[in-house]
Amino acid sequence: MIAASVFYEVAALLVIGAAAGLVALMLRQPLIVGLIGAGILAGPAVLGVARSDEHIQLLSELGIAVLLFLVGLKLDLGLVRSLGPVAVATGLGQVAFTAVIGFGLCLLLGLDALTSLYVAVALTFSSTIIIVKLLSDKREIDSLHGRIALGFLIVQDIFVVLSMVVVSAMAAGASETSAAAGLLRVVAGGGAMLLLVALVIRFVAEPLTARLAQAPELLAGFAIGWAALLAAVADHVGLGKELGGLLAGVSLASTQFREAIAARLASLRDFLLLFFFIALGARLDLGAMGEQVGAAIVLSLFVLVGNPLIVIAIMGAMGYRRRTGLLAGLTVAQISEFSLIFMAMGVALGHVAEPALGLVTLVGLVTIALSTYMITYSHHLAAWVDKPLRVFERGHPWREAAAAGEAAERSSDADVVIFGIGRFGSAIAQRLRDKGLKVLGVDFDPEAVRAARQAGQEAIYGDATDPEFIASLPLDGAGWAISAIPLHPGGVTHEDHRLALIAALREQRFRGRIAVTAHATEEADALGARGADLVLLPFEDAAERAAEVVSRPVTG
């Protein structure tokens, strides 16, 4: 039946992709793990469903163009210019460390020099998609380590771009009878495309997208067409479809509608990437991959352990605490979908053999799967490895202390310490101040701390689940410690910051009372049994107050 029609084949592939995605979801894994599994299942080594190579390859190339387009959307030139020294130093340091040491490891594993170079570069890429998803699920995207991680991920994205430019130039040179003619063609074509992108950014992008945004469906359709057009043009001039898609994204990155475009195309990206991984799975020789398990384990351990350690070392040298360095470093403990795309480009050029692609695919499966759990349970992991990591921390982590403004704010005790100074926490703090109490706000988001300080309030940066940080707080004179940190039910983490805070406060022999927030009345007894003196129910209290006001007799 599948052989009778391409439609039947594509339908079967979509079902396999959905099933593999569901299994990944049940295992709390990113979608990319399910997609790679679907590609292997659909390939000739297992089910043999993927047979229409030409159609699958076409959808695969379109998926890569859309993926690179979305990466380009993030590369706003203003954002790139605003990268701080920590993001740049950490990003470049991690890339250099992984590339150099990875190259040496590959040589020791018996790979030839060119293959070792390709694999080493592929190991430097980390998946921005996965990291942003995990940090968002944990509500840590705006934390100090989350912001630093996003900064050096942008540095990595720039390195991805440069790597693909080099590979594209090599491809153009290989397709010409003269390498000089190929290089000249690439330079001329690249210059013309950069000029086009600059003109679009300067004169066209903002007014055009503003007009198209009146019909959101048209805006998404235009974005897909624009990405495909520049991918085709770039491929024609020798730059490659990947770079064309990326330049299309860069041309729209400075517009106010880039987030809306990215949100609408995210599902399409995942749909089309399924065909990239199916095309990848169809090319993999499972027998050859089995022979590379040893090498894959070595390289996986290198990525899982080496990448976080170099980030911790660099951030420690720059004045950050070892805990912050570890939480940021865990985000680069995996390779990304770009690693596979980069290796596929090398195979297409004949620079590396299929087994090298299989090796990197194995490393991707291992590191993505394990790093997902490492990031999910990062705070537990930080507690386990705290003592061995002390060697990476300076005597006084001055940069983190300065960013938080700790010295100024800890000069005296507080009557009430509030953890979480968002809307709910800030409202509680203001009312307590109106009653003459001295309130100290604590938040994991540096921007929230900065906003509170600008408003004249006492606030410091800190992690409510970090026992070492809790021990440094001025708690002796405090009568209350209140957790107003936003709750996020379910998600990828089982960690409950309320229980961690209660445990840390009791460990410090805190003599005051502890209040925590909850969404449901059923949680109150359980939290009380774990040490909470008061459980606040914001939604219940707001509903009761609303009902009270609405039910009052109307007068006049």
C-alpha positions as CSV (number, residue, x, y, z in Angstrom):
1,M,0.0,0.0,0.0
2,I,2.8,2.4,0.9
3,A,4.6,1.7,-2.3
4,A,1.4,2.5,-4.3
5,S,1.4,6.2,-3.5
6,V,3.6,9.0,-2.2
7,F,0.7,10.3,-0.2
8,Y,0.3,6.9,1.6
9,E,4.1,7.0,2.3
10,V,4.0,10.5,3.7
11,A,0.9,9.7,5.8
12,A,2.8,6.7,7.3
13,L,5.8,8.9,8.0
14,L,3.7,11.5,9.8
15,V,2.1,8.8,12.0
16,I,5.6,7.4,12.9
17,G,6.8,10.9,13.7
18,A,3.8,11.6,15.9
19,A,4.2,8.3,17.7
20,A,7.9,8.8,18.3
21,G,7.2,12.3,19.5
22,L,4.7,11.0,22.0
23,V,7.2,8.5,23.3
24,A,9.7,11.3,23.7
25,L,7.1,13.4,25.6
26,M,6.4,10.5,28.0
27,L,10.1,10.2,28.6
28,R,10.3,14.0,29.2
29,Q,12.6,14.3,26.2
30,P,12.8,17.1,23.7
31,L,11.0,16.6,20.4
32,I,14.3,16.3,18.5
33,V,15.0,13.0,20.2
34,G,11.6,11.7,19.0
35,L,12.3,13.0,15.5
36,I,15.7,11.3,15.3
37,G,14.1,8.1,16.5
38,A,11.4,8.4,13.9
39,G,14.0,8.8,11.2
40,I,15.8,5.7,12.2
41,L,12.6,3.7,12.4
42,A,11.4,4.9,9.0
43,G,14.8,4.2,7.4
44,P,15.6,1.0,5.4
45,A,17.4,-0.5,8.4
46,V,14.2,-0.9,10.3
47,L,10.7,-0.4,8.7
48,G,11.8,0.7,5.3
49,V,8.9,3.2,5.0
50,A,10.9,6.1,3.6
51,R,11.3,5.3,-0.1
52,S,10.6,8.6,-2.0
53,D,14.0,10.0,-1.6
54,E,13.4,13.0,-3.9
55,H,10.3,14.2,-2.2
56,I,11.7,13.6,1.3
57,Q,14.9,15.5,0.4
58,L,12.9,18.5,-0.9
59,L,10.9,18.8,2.3
60,S,14.1,18.3,4.3
61,E,15.8,21.2,2.5
62,L,12.8,23.4,3.0
63,G,12.8,22.5,6.7
64,I,16.4,23.4,7.1
65,A,15.8,26.8,5.3
66,V,12.9,27.5,7.8
67,L,15.1,26.5,10.7
68,L,17.9,28.8,9.7
69,F,15.4,31.5,9.0
70,L,14.2,31.3,12.6
71,V,17.8,31.4,13.8
72,G,18.4,34.5,11.8
73,L,15.3,36.1,13.3
74,K,17.1,36.0,16.7
75,L,20.3,37.7,15.3
76,D,19.1,41.3,15.7
77,L,22.2,43.4,15.2
78,G,21.3,45.6,18.2
79,L,21.1,42.5,20.4
80,V,24.4,41.2,19.1
81,R,26.1,44.5,19.8
82,S,24.6,44.4,23.4
83,L,26.3,41.1,24.3
84,G,28.1,41.5,27.5
85,P,31.7,40.5,28.1
86,V,30.6,37.4,30.1
87,A,28.5,36.0,27.2
88,V,31.3,36.7,24.7
89,A,34.1,35.3,26.8
90,T,32.1,32.2,27.9
91,G,30.8,31.6,24.4
92,L,34.2,31.9,22.7
93,G,35.9,30.0,25.4
94,Q,33.5,27.1,25.3
95,V,33.7,26.9,21.4
96,A,37.5,27.0,21.4
97,F,37.8,24.5,24.2
98,T,35.4,22.0,22.7
99,A,36.9,22.4,19.2
100,V,40.5,22.0,20.2
101,I,40.1,19.2,22.8
102,G,37.5,17.5,20.6
103,F,39.8,17.5,17.6
104,G,42.5,15.8,19.7
105,L,40.1,13.2,21.1
106,C,38.9,12.4,17.5
107,L,42.4,11.9,16.4
108,L,43.1,9.6,19.3
109,L,39.9,7.7,18.4
110,G,41.4,6.9,15.0
111,L,39.6,9.5,12.8
112,D,41.5,11.2,10.0
113,A,42.3,14.9,10.3
114,L,39.5,16.3,8.2
115,T,36.8,14.1,9.8
116,S,38.2,15.0,13.2
117,L,37.9,18.7,12.3
118,Y,34.2,18.3,11.2
119,V,33.3,16.3,14.3
120,A,35.0,18.7,16.6
121,V,33.2,21.7,15.1
122,A,29.9,19.8,15.3
123,L,30.4,19.2,19.0
124,T,30.6,22.9,19.7
125,F,27.0,23.6,18.8
126,S,24.3,23.5,21.5
127,S,20.6,23.5,20.8
128,T,19.1,26.9,21.5
129,I,15.6,25.5,20.9
130,I,15.9,22.8,23.6
131,I,17.6,25.1,26.2
132,V,15.1,27.9,25.8
133,K,12.2,25.4,26.2
134,L,13.7,23.8,29.3
135,L,14.6,27.1,31.0
136,S,11.1,28.5,30.1
137,D,9.4,25.5,31.6
138,K,11.4,26.0,34.8
139,R,10.7,29.7,34.8
140,E,14.5,30.4,34.7
141,I,14.7,32.1,31.4
142,D,15.0,35.5,33.1
143,S,17.3,34.3,35.9
144,L,21.0,35.4,36.0
145,H,22.3,32.1,34.6
146,G,19.5,32.0,32.1
147,R,20.4,35.4,30.7
148,I,24.1,34.5,30.6
149,A,23.3,31.2,28.8
150,L,21.2,32.9,26.2
151,G,24.1,35.4,25.6
152,F,26.6,32.7,24.9
153,L,24.1,30.8,22.8
154,I,23.9,33.8,20.5
155,V,27.7,33.7,20.3
156,Q,27.4,30.0,19.3
157,D,24.8,30.9,16.7
158,I,27.2,33.3,15.2
159,F,29.9,30.6,15.1
160,V,27.3,28.3,13.4
161,V,26.9,30.9,10.7
162,L,30.6,31.3,10.2
163,S,31.1,27.6,10.0
164,M,28.4,27.2,7.4
165,V,29.8,30.1,5.4
166,V,33.2,28.3,5.3
167,V,31.6,25.0,4.2
168,S,29.5,26.8,1.6
169,A,32.7,28.5,0.2
170,M,34.4,25.1,0.1
171,A,31.4,23.7,-1.8
172,A,31.5,26.5,-4.3
173,G,35.2,26.0,-4.8
174,A,34.8,22.3,-5.3
175,S,32.1,22.8,-8.0
176,E,34.3,25.0,-10.1
177,T,37.2,24.0,-12.3
178,S,39.2,26.7,-10.6
179,A,39.1,27.1,-6.8
180,A,39.9,30.9,-7.3
181,A,36.8,31.2,-9.6
182,G,34.7,29.4,-7.1
183,L,35.9,31.7,-4.3
184,L,35.3,34.8,-6.4
185,R,31.8,33.7,-7.2
186,V,31.0,33.1,-3.5
187,V,32.5,36.5,-2.6
188,A,30.5,38.3,-5.3
189,G,27.3,36.5,-4.6
190,G,27.7,37.0,-0.8
191,G,28.4,40.7,-1.2
192,A,25.3,41.1,-3.4
193,M,23.1,39.3,-0.9
194,L,24.5,41.2,2.1
195,L,23.7,44.4,0.2
196,L,20.2,43.2,-0.5
197,V,19.7,42.3,3.2
198,A,21.1,45.7,4.3
199,L,18.7,47.5,2.0
200,V,15.7,45.4,3.2
201,I,16.6,46.1,6.8
202,R,17.0,49.9,6.2
203,F,14.1,50.6,4.0
204,V,11.7,47.7,3.5
205,A,11.4,45.3,6.5
206,E,9.5,47.4,9.0
207,P,6.9,49.1,6.8
208,L,6.3,45.9,4.8
209,T,5.8,43.6,7.9
210,A,3.6,46.3,9.5
211,R,1.3,46.2,6.5
212,L,1.4,42.4,6.3
213,A,0.7,42.1,10.0
214,Q,-2.9,43.3,9.4
215,A,-3.5,39.7,8.1
216,P,-1.4,37.4,10.4
217,E,-1.8,34.5,8.0
218,L,-0.3,36.6,5.2
219,L,2.6,37.6,7.4
220,A,3.5,33.9,8.0
221,G,3.1,33.1,4.3
222,F,5.3,35.9,3.3
223,A,8.0,34.8,5.8
224,I,8.0,31.3,4.4
225,G,8.2,32.6,0.8
226,W,11.0,35.1,1.7
227,A,13.0,32.3,3.4
228,A,12.6,30.0,0.4
229,L,13.4,32.7,-2.1
230,L,16.7,33.8,-0.4
231,A,17.6,30.1,0.1
232,A,17.1,29.5,-3.6
233,V,19.1,32.6,-4.6
234,A,21.9,31.8,-2.2
235,D,22.1,28.2,-3.5
236,H,22.3,29.5,-7.1
237,V,25.2,31.8,-6.3
238,G,27.0,29.1,-4.4
239,L,26.3,30.1,-0.8
240,G,24.0,27.2,0.0
241,K,20.3,27.1,0.9
242,E,21.2,27.1,4.6
243,L,22.9,30.5,4.5
244,G,20.2,32.0,2.4
245,G,17.5,31.0,4.9
246,L,19.5,32.5,7.7
247,L,20.0,35.8,5.8
248,A,16.3,36.0,5.2
249,G,15.8,35.8,9.0
250,V,18.4,38.4,9.7
251,S,16.7,40.8,7.3
252,L,13.5,40.7,9.5
253,A,15.2,40.4,12.9
254,S,15.0,44.1,13.7
255,T,11.3,44.4,13.1
256,Q,8.7,44.5,15.9
257,F,7.0,41.5,14.4
258,R,9.8,39.0,14.6
259,E,8.4,37.2,17.7
260,A,5.0,36.8,16.0
261,I,6.7,35.4,12.9
262,A,8.8,33.0,15.0
263,A,5.8,31.8,17.0
264,R,3.7,31.1,13.8
265,L,6.5,29.2,12.1
266,A,7.7,27.1,15.0
267,S,5.2,24.3,14.3
268,L,6.0,24.3,10.6
269,R,9.7,24.1,11.4
270,D,9.1,21.0,13.6
271,F,6.9,19.4,10.9
272,L,9.4,19.9,8.1
273,L,12.4,18.9,10.3
274,L,10.7,15.5,10.6
275,F,11.6,14.9,7.0
276,F,15.2,16.0,7.6
277,F,15.6,13.4,10.3
278,I,13.8,10.8,8.1
279,A,16.3,11.5,5.3
280,L,19.1,11.3,7.9
281,G,17.7,8.0,9.2
282,A,17.4,6.5,5.7
283,R,21.2,7.1,5.2
284,L,22.3,5.6,8.5
285,D,23.9,2.2,8.7
286,L,22.9,0.8,12.1
287,G,25.5,-1.9,11.9
288,A,28.2,0.7,11.4
289,M,26.7,2.8,14.2
290,G,27.0,-0.2,16.5
291,E,30.7,-0.3,15.9
292,Q,31.0,3.3,17.0
293,V,29.4,3.0,20.4
294,G,32.7,3.2,22.2
295,A,33.8,6.4,20.4
296,A,30.3,7.9,20.9
297,I,30.5,7.3,24.7
298,V,33.9,9.0,24.9
299,L,32.7,12.1,23.0
300,S,29.4,12.2,24.8
301,L,31.2,12.2,28.2
302,F,33.4,15.0,26.9
303,V,30.4,17.1,25.9
304,L,28.4,16.3,29.1
305,V,31.3,17.0,31.5
306,G,33.8,19.1,29.6
307,N,31.5,21.8,28.3
308,P,30.0,22.7,31.7
309,L,33.4,22.7,33.4
310,I,34.9,25.2,31.0
311,V,31.9,27.5,31.5
312,I,32.2,27.2,35.3
313,A,35.9,27.9,35.1
314,I,35.5,31.0,32.9
315,M,32.5,32.4,34.9
316,G,34.4,31.7,38.1
317,A,37.4,33.6,36.9
318,M,35.1,36.5,35.9
319,G,33.7,36.8,39.4
320,Y,30.6,34.6,39.4
321,R,29.7,31.9,42.0
322,R,30.3,28.3,41.2
323,R,26.5,27.5,41.4
324,T,25.7,30.2,38.8
325,G,28.4,28.8,36.6
326,L,27.1,25.3,36.9
327,L,23.5,26.2,36.1
328,A,24.7,28.1,33.1
329,G,27.2,25.5,32.0
330,L,24.7,22.7,32.0
331,T,22.9,24.3,29.1
332,V,25.8,23.5,26.8
333,A,26.0,19.8,27.8
334,Q,24.6,18.6,24.5
335,I,25.0,19.0,20.8
336,S,22.2,20.3,18.5
337,E,20.3,19.7,15.4
338,F,22.8,22.0,13.7
339,S,25.5,19.5,14.4
340,L,23.7,17.0,12.3
341,I,23.0,19.5,9.5
342,F,26.7,20.5,9.5
343,M,27.8,16.9,9.3
344,A,25.2,16.2,6.5
345,M,26.8,19.1,4.6
346,G,30.2,17.5,5.0
347,V,28.9,14.2,3.7
348,A,27.2,15.9,0.7
349,L,30.6,17.5,-0.2
350,G,32.4,14.2,0.2
351,H,34.6,15.6,2.9
352,V,33.5,13.0,5.5
353,A,32.0,9.5,5.2
354,E,28.6,8.3,6.4
355,P,30.0,6.7,9.5
356,A,31.1,10.1,10.8
357,L,27.5,11.3,10.5
358,G,26.3,8.2,12.4
359,L,28.8,8.9,15.1
360,V,27.6,12.4,15.6
361,T,24.0,11.2,15.6
362,L,24.8,8.8,18.4
363,V,26.5,11.6,20.4
364,G,23.4,13.8,19.8
365,L,21.0,11.1,21.1
366,V,23.1,10.5,24.2
367,T,23.9,14.1,25.1
368,I,20.4,15.6,24.4
369,A,18.7,12.8,26.3
370,L,21.0,13.0,29.4
371,S,21.5,16.8,29.4
372,T,17.7,17.3,29.5
373,Y,17.5,15.5,32.8
374,M,20.7,17.4,34.0
375,I,19.0,20.8,33.2
376,T,15.7,19.6,34.6
377,Y,17.2,18.6,38.0
378,S,20.0,21.2,37.9
379,H,19.4,22.5,41.5
380,H,19.6,18.9,42.9
381,L,22.8,18.4,40.8
382,A,24.3,21.7,42.1
383,A,23.8,20.5,45.7
384,W,25.5,17.2,45.0
385,V,28.6,18.6,43.3
386,D,28.9,21.8,45.3
387,K,32.1,21.0,47.2
388,P,34.2,19.7,44.3
389,L,33.4,22.8,42.4
390,R,34.7,25.2,45.0
391,V,38.1,25.2,43.2
392,F,36.4,27.2,40.4
393,E,35.1,30.0,42.6
394,R,37.2,33.1,43.5
395,G,37.4,34.1,47.2
396,H,34.9,36.8,46.5
397,P,32.6,36.5,43.5
398,W,32.6,40.2,43.1
399,R,30.8,40.5,39.8
400,E,27.7,38.6,40.9
401,A,27.7,40.4,44.2
402,A,28.0,43.8,42.4
403,A,25.1,42.9,40.1
404,A,22.9,42.0,43.0
405,G,23.9,45.0,45.1
406,E,24.3,42.7,48.1
407,A,26.6,44.8,50.2
408,A,24.4,47.9,50.2
409,E,21.2,46.0,50.8
410,R,22.5,43.7,53.6
411,S,23.7,46.4,55.9
412,S,20.8,45.9,58.3
413,D,18.2,43.3,59.1
414,A,14.7,43.2,57.7
415,D,11.3,42.6,59.4
416,V,10.0,40.6,56.4
417,V,11.9,38.8,53.6
418,I,9.8,38.2,50.5
419,F,11.1,35.7,47.9
420,G,9.7,36.7,44.4
421,I,9.0,40.3,43.7
422,G,6.7,40.0,40.7
423,R,3.3,41.5,40.8
424,F,2.0,39.5,43.8
425,G,5.2,39.8,45.8
426,S,5.6,43.5,45.1
427,A,2.0,44.2,46.1
428,I,2.5,42.4,49.4
429,A,5.8,44.3,50.0
430,Q,4.3,47.7,49.3
431,R,1.4,47.1,51.7
432,L,3.8,45.9,54.4
433,R,6.0,49.0,53.9
434,D,2.9,51.2,54.2
435,K,2.4,49.6,57.7
436,G,5.9,50.7,58.7
437,L,7.7,47.3,58.3
438,K,11.1,47.0,56.7
439,V,10.9,44.6,53.7
440,L,13.7,42.9,51.8
441,G,12.8,41.6,48.4
442,V,14.7,38.6,46.8
443,D,14.3,37.5,43.2
444,F,16.0,35.2,40.7
445,D,15.5,37.7,37.9
446,P,18.1,40.5,37.8
447,E,15.7,42.8,35.9
448,A,13.1,42.5,38.6
449,V,15.8,43.3,41.2
450,R,17.0,46.3,39.2
451,A,13.4,47.6,38.8
452,A,12.7,47.3,42.5
453,R,15.9,49.1,43.4
454,Q,15.2,51.9,40.9
455,A,11.8,52.3,42.7
456,G,13.7,52.8,46.0
457,Q,12.9,49.4,47.4
458,E,15.4,47.1,49.1
459,A,16.0,44.1,46.8
460,I,18.8,41.6,46.1
461,Y,19.4,38.9,43.5
462,G,19.3,35.3,44.8
463,D,18.0,31.8,44.4
464,A,15.4,30.7,47.0
465,T,16.5,27.0,46.5
466,D,20.2,27.7,47.2
467,P,20.9,26.9,50.9
468,E,24.2,28.8,50.8
469,F,22.4,31.9,49.7
470,I,19.7,31.5,52.4
471,A,22.5,31.3,55.0
472,S,23.8,34.7,53.9
473,L,20.5,36.5,54.3
474,P,19.8,38.9,57.3
475,L,17.2,36.6,58.9
476,D,18.0,37.1,62.6
477,G,15.5,39.9,63.1
478,A,12.9,38.8,60.5
479,G,9.5,37.8,61.7
480,W,8.3,36.4,58.4
481,A,9.7,34.8,55.3
482,I,7.2,34.8,52.4
483,S,7.5,32.9,49.2
484,A,5.6,34.7,46.4
485,I,7.5,33.0,43.6
486,P,5.1,32.2,40.7
487,L,4.0,28.6,40.6
488,H,4.3,26.4,37.5
489,P,2.4,23.2,37.8
490,G,3.7,20.1,36.0
491,G,6.3,21.0,33.4
492,V,9.5,19.2,33.1
493,T,10.6,19.5,36.7
494,H,9.3,17.9,39.9
495,E,11.3,20.4,42.0
496,D,9.1,22.5,44.3
497,H,10.9,25.7,45.3
498,R,8.5,26.2,48.3
499,L,9.7,22.9,49.9
500,A,13.3,23.8,49.1
501,L,12.9,27.2,50.7
502,I,11.2,25.8,53.8
503,A,14.0,23.2,54.2
504,A,16.7,25.8,53.8
505,L,15.1,28.2,56.3
506,R,14.6,25.4,58.9
507,E,18.2,24.3,58.4
508,Q,19.4,27.8,59.2
509,R,17.2,27.7,62.4
510,F,15.0,30.5,61.2
511,R,13.0,31.6,64.2
512,G,10.3,33.5,62.3
513,R,7.2,32.2,60.5
514,I,7.1,31.0,56.9
515,A,4.3,31.7,54.4
516,V,4.1,30.2,51.0
517,T,1.7,30.5,48.1
518,A,-0.5,27.7,46.6
519,H,-3.0,27.4,43.8
520,A,-5.3,24.9,45.4
521,T,-6.7,24.4,48.9
522,E,-5.6,20.7,48.7
523,E,-2.0,21.8,48.9
524,A,-2.4,23.7,52.2
525,D,-2.3,20.7,54.5
526,A,0.6,19.1,52.7
527,L,2.6,22.3,52.9
528,G,1.7,22.8,56.5
529,A,3.0,19.3,57.3
530,R,6.3,20.2,55.6
531,G,6.8,23.3,57.8
532,A,4.8,26.2,56.4
533,D,3.1,28.3,59.0
534,L,0.7,30.0,56.6
535,V,-0.4,29.1,53.1
536,L,-1.6,32.0,50.9
537,L,-4.2,31.3,48.2
538,P,-4.1,34.3,45.8
539,F,-6.8,33.1,43.5
540,E,-9.1,32.0,46.3
541,D,-8.6,35.2,48.1
542,A,-9.1,37.3,45.0
543,A,-12.3,35.3,44.1
544,E,-13.6,35.8,47.7
545,R,-12.9,39.5,47.5
546,A,-14.6,39.8,44.1
547,A,-17.6,38.0,45.3
548,E,-17.9,40.2,48.3
549,V,-17.8,43.4,46.2
550,V,-20.2,42.1,43.6
551,S,-22.7,40.9,46.1
552,R,-23.0,44.2,47.9
553,P,-26.4,46.0,47.5
554,V,-26.3,48.6,44.8
555,T,-27.1,52.0,46.2
556,G,-28.0,55.3,44.6
